């Protein structure tokens, strides 16, 4: 990250002092886009809040990547199930699924693409 949370807090404190945006950008050598992005994301936060926001945003990005990977894995495994089992074979797999996993019958049928 190019700018520390403390630096962002300092820049945004100038707004509260009544300094106009163009002057802040010139003084701090940042672009208008950077300034307005910071203002939108961090206005009213101190340096600790800014850092927490950044950490939570990164954690959210990581979780979204994990979800995407799990969705791809599920699709791949589903294609294997579809290729290996006909409808009758899938029906026979419902009870083992229910016995081995804490899921409902409706969910098991959905996983096997029977409903």
C-alpha positions as CSV (number, residue, x, y, z in Angstrom):
1,X,0.0,0.0,0.0
2,X,1.5,3.3,-1.1
3,X,0.1,5.5,1.7
4,X,-0.1,4.7,5.4
5,X,-3.3,5.0,7.3
6,X,-1.8,7.8,9.2
7,X,-1.1,9.7,6.0
8,X,-4.7,9.2,4.8
9,X,-5.9,10.5,8.1
10,X,-3.7,13.6,7.8
11,X,-4.9,14.3,4.3
12,X,-8.6,13.9,5.3
13,X,-8.1,16.1,8.4
14,X,-7.4,19.0,6.0
15,X,-11.0,18.7,4.7
16,X,-12.2,19.3,8.3
17,X,-10.0,22.4,8.5
18,X,-11.8,23.8,5.5
19,X,-9.1,23.4,2.9
20,X,-10.5,22.8,-0.6
21,X,-10.0,19.5,-2.4
22,X,-7.8,20.9,-5.2
23,X,-5.5,22.6,-2.7
24,X,-5.3,19.4,-0.6
25,X,-4.4,17.4,-3.8
26,X,-1.7,19.9,-4.7
27,X,-0.2,20.1,-1.2
28,X,-0.2,16.4,-0.7
29,X,0.8,15.4,-4.2
30,X,-2.2,13.1,-4.8
31,X,-4.6,12.8,-7.6
32,X,-8.2,14.0,-7.4
33,X,-9.3,10.4,-7.8
34,X,-7.2,9.2,-4.9
35,X,-8.5,12.1,-2.7
36,X,-12.2,11.4,-3.5
37,X,-11.7,7.7,-3.1
38,X,-10.2,8.2,0.4
39,X,-12.9,10.6,1.3
40,X,-15.6,8.2,0.2
41,X,-14.1,5.2,2.0
42,X,-12.4,6.7,5.1
43,X,-14.1,10.1,6.0
44,X,-14.6,10.2,9.7
45,X,-12.2,7.4,10.5
46,X,-9.0,7.7,12.5
47,X,-5.8,5.9,11.4
48,X,-6.8,2.7,13.3
49,X,-10.2,2.7,11.7
50,X,-8.7,3.1,8.2
51,X,-6.3,0.3,8.9
52,X,-9.1,-1.9,10.1
53,X,-11.2,-1.1,7.0
54,X,-8.2,-2.0,4.8
55,X,-7.7,-5.3,6.7
56,X,-11.4,-6.2,6.5
57,X,-11.6,-5.3,2.8
58,X,-8.6,-7.6,2.1
59,X,-10.2,-10.4,4.2
60,X,-13.4,-10.0,2.2
61,X,-11.5,-10.2,-1.1
62,X,-9.8,-13.4,0.2
63,X,-13.2,-14.9,1.2
64,X,-14.7,-14.1,-2.2
65,X,-11.8,-15.9,-3.9
66,X,-12.4,-18.9,-1.7
67,X,-16.1,-18.9,-2.5
68,X,-15.3,-18.7,-6.2
69,X,-12.9,-21.7,-5.9
70,X,-15.5,-23.7,-4.0
71,X,-18.1,-23.0,-6.6
72,X,-15.8,-24.2,-9.3
73,X,-14.9,-27.3,-7.3
74,X,-18.6,-28.0,-6.8
75,X,-19.3,-27.7,-10.5
76,X,-16.4,-30.0,-11.3
77,X,-17.5,-32.6,-8.8
78,X,-21.1,-32.3,-10.0
79,X,-20.0,-33.1,-13.6
80,X,-18.3,-36.2,-12.3
81,X,-21.4,-37.3,-10.5
82,X,-23.5,-36.6,-13.6
83,X,-21.2,-38.6,-15.8
84,X,-21.0,-41.6,-13.4
85,X,-24.6,-41.9,-12.2
86,X,-27.9,-42.2,-14.0
87,X,-31.1,-41.1,-12.3
88,X,-31.6,-44.4,-10.6
89,X,-28.0,-44.4,-9.3
90,X,-28.5,-40.9,-8.0
91,X,-31.6,-42.0,-6.2
92,X,-29.7,-44.8,-4.5
93,X,-27.1,-42.2,-3.2
94,X,-29.6,-40.1,-1.3
95,X,-29.7,-42.3,1.9
96,X,-25.9,-42.6,2.1
97,X,-25.6,-38.8,1.8
98,X,-28.2,-38.3,4.6
99,X,-26.4,-40.8,6.8
100,X,-22.9,-39.3,6.3
101,X,-23.7,-35.6,6.2
102,X,-26.0,-33.2,8.2
103,X,-28.2,-32.3,5.3
104,X,-31.9,-32.5,4.5
105,X,-33.4,-34.9,1.9
106,X,-34.3,-31.9,-0.2
107,X,-30.7,-30.7,-0.1
108,X,-29.4,-34.2,-1.0
109,X,-31.8,-34.3,-4.0
110,X,-30.6,-30.8,-5.0
111,X,-27.0,-31.8,-4.8
112,X,-27.6,-34.8,-7.0
113,X,-29.7,-32.7,-9.3
114,X,-32.8,-34.7,-8.8
115,X,-35.1,-31.8,-8.0
